[in-house]
Amino acid sequence: MMSEDSIDTAHARTKFLSLLTARKEAEVPADEEILRVEGLRMHFPVRGGVLYRQTGSVKAVDGVDLTIRKGETLGLVGESGCGKSTLGKCIVRLLNPTGGRVVFKGTELTHMSQSALRPYRQDFQMVFQDPAESLDARMSVGELISEPMVIQGIGTRPERVRRVEELLELVGLPKTASQKFSFEFSGGQRQRIGIARALAVNPDLLVLDEPVSALDVSVQSQVLNLLMELQRELGLSYLFISHDLAVVKHVSDRIAVMYLGKIMETAPADDLYASPMHAYTDALISAIPVPDPSHSRKREILPGDVPSPIDPPPGCAFGHRVGAARYEESIATPPSMREVSRGHWVSDCPCCVKADQA
């Protein structure tokens, strides 16, 4: 039998969730596009010499297009160093893009000043890879979670205290956690605190940057299940960044594959895993471990190293890396995205797209 405290907690949680859900449904109609990224570029200057002049640039993000709809999870995968985290930081304007557009709920944010951007930050938040690094150890958990509300001018102090307690219960932590410090918790608990902090201002979009990669497998599943439950209850949209394709398949509606700052392929999750069109996507999927020892999968071993983003090769960078037979053709006609089936887009490269689709 449930205790009175448990019943009160359940009632408070239900009321809290219903208020948040009603607010979101009023703001963003179901199935509406919430984020559009067009031709986004983030080039970091490389400087050297006696006068420290710019000698080149690191093309971390180089012409990315993507969209996310309300309540949808877009998985973003690729090798380490391909620009995934940089793209996420550009979307939430922790970095100022050098080109392209970021349109959130119909408003372009790309060139807004930080002061003009502040009201919009309430609607999108980011959860970082390492909670130990992203949570200030000098602040109590209550202060960490309430800080975004203070910045946005949300509620009175007593209201913020109640809200912190509600958020802690929402992510599966006791109210008393608000009086402790982040270093007193395990890695999984710290990530829950990071999620609670991100939810404090009722966002519509969460950019999740490798949110479970620093956690043990058993803890990973708990955090992933929590994220999926919160999405169902609050109607959240996620950009889920990871290098682990098995995890991304579990949580994503659609998946975008990124290589050297560019999108190689985008498709509904089931379609991408069943029928990958780009050679790079095929290689990534072949690396997913098969849990059943009676089944095997041919592993595609990628030769060479990822080209430098300072001086990427012309044409198809992946075709250059693997020495594709038709690589020279991609130089004459730089690849562009083409729809091969409904919702399934691939970089139209003659050297890397499967022969029946090229």
KAKA-V642779 format. One record per backbone hydrogen bond with DSSP energy under -0.5 kcal/mol. CO is the residue of the C=O (numbers start at 1). NH is the residue of the N-H. If there is no record, write none. Layout:
# KAKA-V642779
co & nh
CO & NH
CO & NH
This chain:
# KAKA-V642779
co & nh
3 & 7
4 & 8
5 & 9
6 & 10
7 & 11
8 & 12
9 & 13
10 & 14
11 & 15
12 & 16
13 & 17
14 & 18
15 & 19
16 & 20
17 & 21
18 & 22
19 & 23
20 & 24
21 & 25
22 & 26
23 & 27
24 & 28
29 & 32
32 & 70
34 & 105
35 & 68
36 & 103
37 & 66
38 & 101
40 & 63
40 & 64
41 & 98
41 & 99
42 & 44
42 & 60
42 & 61
44 & 58
45 & 47
46 & 55
46 & 56
48 & 53
49 & 52
53 & 48
56 & 46
57 & 59
58 & 44
58 & 60
61 & 42
64 & 40
66 & 37
68 & 34
68 & 35
69 & 72
72 & 74
72 & 238
73 & 75
73 & 253
73 & 254
74 & 240
75 & 77
75 & 256
76 & 242
77 & 258
79 & 82
82 & 261
83 & 87
84 & 88
85 & 89
86 & 90
87 & 91
88 & 92
89 & 94
89 & 95
90 & 93
95 & 97
99 & 41
101 & 38
102 & 104
102 & 109
102 & 110
103 & 36
103 & 105
104 & 107
107 & 104
109 & 112
113 & 117
114 & 118
117 & 120
117 & 121
118 & 121
118 & 122
119 & 122
120 & 123
120 & 124
121 & 124
123 & 204
123 & 205
125 & 207
127 & 209
129 & 131
130 & 133
130 & 134
131 & 135
134 & 136
136 & 139
139 & 182
140 & 144
141 & 145
142 & 146
143 & 147
144 & 148
146 & 150
147 & 151
148 & 152
149 & 153
149 & 154
150 & 153
153 & 155
156 & 160
157 & 161
158 & 162
159 & 163
160 & 164
161 & 165
162 & 166
163 & 167
164 & 168
165 & 169
166 & 170
167 & 171
168 & 173
169 & 172
174 & 177
175 & 178
176 & 179
177 & 180
178 & 142
180 & 141
181 & 184
182 & 185
186 & 190
187 & 191
188 & 192
189 & 193
190 & 194
191 & 195
192 & 196
193 & 197
194 & 198
195 & 199
196 & 200
197 & 200
199 & 202
204 & 237
205 & 125
206 & 208
206 & 239
207 & 127
207 & 209
208 & 210
208 & 241
210 & 213
212 & 215
216 & 220
217 & 221
218 & 222
219 & 223
220 & 224
221 & 225
222 & 226
223 & 227
224 & 228
225 & 229
226 & 230
227 & 231
228 & 232
229 & 233
230 & 234
231 & 235
235 & 71
237 & 206
238 & 74
238 & 240
239 & 208
239 & 241
240 & 76
241 & 210
243 & 245
244 & 248
245 & 249
246 & 250
247 & 251
248 & 252
253 & 269
254 & 75
255 & 267
256 & 77
256 & 258
257 & 264
257 & 265
259 & 262
261 & 62
262 & 259
262 & 264
264 & 347
265 & 257
266 & 345
267 & 255
268 & 272
269 & 273
270 & 274
271 & 275
277 & 354
278 & 282
279 & 283
280 & 284
281 & 285
282 & 286
283 & 287
284 & 287
285 & 288
289 & 291
291 & 293
292 & 295
299 & 301
300 & 302
301 & 303
309 & 59
315 & 317
316 & 320
317 & 321
318 & 322
319 & 323
319 & 324
324 & 327
326 & 329
326 & 330
327 & 330
327 & 331
328 & 331
328 & 332
329 & 333
336 & 348
338 & 340
338 & 346
341 & 344
343 & 345
344 & 340
344 & 341
345 & 266
346 & 338
346 & 348
347 & 349
349 & 352
349 & 353
352 & 279
354 & 357
354 & 358
